[in-house]
Amino acid sequence: MIVTVPDQNLLDALVAHTPEDQLGVTLRVWDWNRPVRDVLGDEADDVVCTIVPYFRAAPEWRSLTDLPRLRLVQAQSAGYDNLLKILPDGVHLANAYGVHDASTSELAVGLMISAQRELPRFARDRRWQVATTRSLADSRVLIVGVGAIGDAIRRRLEPFEVQITRVGRAARGDEHGTIHGIDELPDLLPHADILVLIVPLTTDTRGLIGAEELALLPDDALVVNVARGPVVDTDAITAEVTSGRLRMASDVFDPEPFPDDHPLWQADGAFITPHIGGNSAAMLPRMVALLADQLPRLTDGRRLQHLVA
């Protein structure tokens, strides 16, 4: 049984962690840039799993239909909305649950600190100017999304002496307190100094934050999006930020890549990063650990992990 890996670096790191004989599969490199049979030849008949390239063009996704024994497409991202439409019938899809918790949550907190303490302005001005800034401490932070990354953001925020309110799909409680339902969002937004979005992109969350929701936020509130770009209406957030009423610190946008001439690049209240949330040095060892657990399950009869389709 063969598993394709999108690059030699990931293959080498995986084998260094767990030798192939312990994984129970044979590893081959296929980067999705050439037709799979041009790369593997007849070995394509034995491919049971393929690992998706991480945030790279993958023009030969159509080759998935040339893999007759394919059972699993393994993503390296937490989000998977873009993969559902290319998944062949009868093939499972797994996401990289847990891999990006550390990277994305630390970026989310970094965006909050940078925006509240106005670090981009000081870096841009390049002059000594004593100033009083906003603070993360004592802020009312509304986290929309209570999955693994949302919980990692909560844990990292707690030492900063903030007031945290959490929102999930349905109201409930857990060991950390109350989780409000998404239907309560209109009542919660007026009391948020910082709105953090970390939800998957679904039909329910697309456009979740539009003009009506943004209008409910207090003046000078900060919108932090580390979810997916289409969760926030781009025109609506642009209008609020360029007017100076709201601020934003966002890692994701609609569309991506974000146009070079978009007015948000020049807006004083906008802090933009180019979808780097999960892409840090912390990703590779966590991805390797996930694969070292997942790949033997293809042969030993245990249930595959993190299936989303």
Secondary structure, DSSP 8 states (H G I E B T S, - for coil): -EEEES-HHHHHHHHHHS-HHHHTSEEEE--SSS-HHHHHGGGGGGEEEEE--SSS--TTGGGGGG-TT--EEE-SSS--HHHHTT--TT-EEE--TTTTHHHHHHHHHHHHHHHHTTHHHHHHH-S--------STT-EEEEE--SHHHHHHHHHHGGG--EEEEEESS-EEETTEEEEEGGGHHHHGGG-SEEEE-----TTTTT-B-HHHHHHS-TT-EEEE-S-GGGB-HHHHHHHHHTTS-EEEES--SSSS--TT-GGGG-TTEEE--S-TT-STTHHHHHHHHHHHHTTHHHH----SSB--
